[in-house]
Amino acid sequence: SSLPPPPVPRPEREWVATMAPVLRLAPAPGRWLVGMAFVWRVCAQIRVMAPESLVNQFSETKGRIDGSTATFGAPFYGERILGRLVWGESTTGHAHCREDDYVVPQPDQTAVLNHEHNEVKPINIVIVRRGKCSFVTKVRVAQTKGAHAVIIVDKDDSTMTARDIRRIIVADDGYGNAVEIPSMLISREDGHHLIEAAKTNQQVIVELAWDVPTDNVVLVDQWMSSASVESHRFLKDWTDKRKALNEVIKFVPHYHRDI
């Protein structure tokens, strides 16, 4: 099997992951054909640090919000960054798809640096609404307006939970190479709390993290002929690698008859 074709530029495109990572191997004359049936996702999360009133709204998750990271941009893999949330209301009805649609307030550097989390830098984490244009367009516009990272909130009429959102692949529309900042998609319900807090005069401080998932198992299927010399050579070469990967991979050989 193979990945679906790249998304057509402009319209928003989402891919829903419904299975674990799968690698298919099939013999062909003189070579092996390899196809990936799954795009490996990087888990994105937000931890609300302040104000306390906002933290309490996420008491069940201890201030944590899970989302799905974009396949474009440059996430801070394995790192955690602190910044302030910024919300600019859409004023022209273009849903954060154009530069003239909203204004990004400049950070109050003194207020941020005086926060109890003294490692906070006066960076902008811009919140935008999903819809009317591609994910890439929204993030690119926010980047030109000084965003260091972007949180995309799901549509107003969406019923997807945070768990559902984690299964969404925030896809590139073909223009993602112009984006240099990380972004993530979160649920409508979680995003509503963040937007309402960012509308106030309080400094809303959050921690962003992008972690490579370690709880997935890769399934490898190999189809071969029992009489194939190449297949036996591959299995011999593959043995040590399979042992090294151990529990993170499931290798299933399949034999077919030669007719």
Summary of the structure (lengths in Angstrom):
residues: 259
radius of gyration: 22.3
end to end distance: 24.0
largest distance: 77.3
contacts: 767
relative contact order: 0.22
helix: 25%
strand: 31%
